Amino acid sequence: QVQLVESGGGWVQPGGSLRLSCVASGSISSFYAMGWYRQAPGNEREVVAVITGGGSTKYADSVKGRFTISRDNTKNTVYLQMDGLEPEDTAVYYCIPIVNGQAFGSWGQGTQVTVSS
């Protein structure tokens, strides 16, 4: 089973940027789609962005135009570029393969993103 390690989180002021990385212990090229999810305190985990093997992307309405998902199968890595961050983006961010439209496998430890002034 692929193990996933997320990194790149931290504290940033509103309007700032962060780039998250998710490195897999094995090949991600076999997974047609990879996704980034987030979970804020007291909230359910929600999907933020998805990228297919062909590079097609889909975003939650709340992050459209601000976040960009990408993947490098040669490095077994998925990225999430986050610009124009808002306090509402504060959450733990996770990446995971998506199979048949559902998160597949075990969640990693995630990376904390905090947006505040």
C-alpha positions in Angstrom: 0.0 0.0 0.0 1.3 3.4 -0.9 2.3 5.6 2.0 1.9 9.3 1.7 3.8 12.1 3.4 2.5 15.7 3.1 4.7 18.7 3.8 4.9 22.5 3.2 2.3 23.7 5.6 2.8 26.5 8.0 1.6 29.9 9.2 0.9 32.6 6.7 -0.9 36.0 6.7 -4.1 36.5 4.7 -3.2 37.0 1.0 -0.1 34.9 1.3 1.0 31.7 -0.5 2.1 28.2 0.4 3.1 25.2 -1.7 2.2 21.8 -0.4 3.9 18.6 -1.5 2.8 15.0 -1.1 5.4 12.3 -1.7 4.3 8.7 -2.1 6.5 5.8 -1.0 5.5 4.0 -4.2 4.5 4.8 -7.7 1.4 7.1 -8.1 1.3 6.6 -11.9 -1.0 3.7 -11.4 -3.5 5.9 -9.7 -5.6 7.7 -12.3 -6.6 10.5 -10.0 -5.0 12.1 -6.9 -6.6 14.5 -4.6 -6.0 17.1 -1.9 -8.5 17.2 1.0 -8.6 19.4 4.1 -10.2 19.2 7.5 -10.7 22.2 9.8 -11.5 21.8 13.5 -15.0 20.7 14.0 -15.6 20.1 10.3 -15.7 17.1 8.1 -12.9 16.4 5.7 -13.6 17.9 2.3 -12.1 17.6 -1.1 -10.1 20.6 -2.3 -8.7 19.6 -5.6 -8.3 16.6 -7.9 -6.0 15.8 -10.8 -6.4 13.0 -13.2 -3.6 11.0 -14.9 -4.2 13.0 -18.0 -3.7 16.3 -16.1 -7.4 17.3 -15.9 -8.2 19.2 -12.8 -11.2 20.0 -10.7 -11.5 22.4 -7.7 -13.9 23.1 -4.9 -15.7 26.3 -5.5 -14.2 27.9 -2.4 -10.6 27.6 -3.9 -11.2 28.1 -7.6 -8.8 30.7 -9.0 -6.6 30.6 -6.0 -5.3 27.0 -5.7 -3.5 24.9 -8.4 -3.0 21.2 -8.2 -0.2 19.4 -10.2 1.6 16.1 -10.2 5.0 14.7 -11.2 4.7 11.0 -11.6 8.5 10.7 -12.1 8.9 12.0 -8.6 5.8 10.3 -7.2 4.7 13.7 -5.9 1.5 15.8 -6.0 1.6 19.5 -5.3 -0.9 22.1 -4.2 0.0 25.7 -4.9 -2.1 27.9 -2.7 -2.3 31.7 -3.4 -4.5 34.3 -1.9 -4.9 32.4 1.2 -7.8 33.3 3.5 -8.4 32.5 7.2 -11.1 30.1 6.1 -8.4 28.0 4.4 -7.0 27.1 7.9 -7.0 23.3 8.1 -5.0 20.1 8.0 -4.3 19.2 4.4 -4.1 15.6 3.1 -3.4 14.0 -0.2 -4.7 10.6 -1.3 -5.4 8.6 -4.4 -9.0 8.7 -5.6 -10.6 5.6 -7.0 -14.1 5.5 -8.4 -14.6 9.0 -7.0 -13.7 8.1 -3.5 -10.6 8.5 -1.3 -8.6 5.2 -1.5 -6.2 3.9 1.1 -4.9 5.2 4.3 -4.6 8.9 5.2 -1.2 10.3 5.9 -0.5 12.6 8.9 -1.4 15.7 6.9 0.2 19.1 7.0 -1.2 22.0 9.0 -2.0 25.3 7.3 -2.8 28.3 9.4 -3.9 31.6 7.9 -4.2 34.5 10.3 -2.9 38.0 10.9 
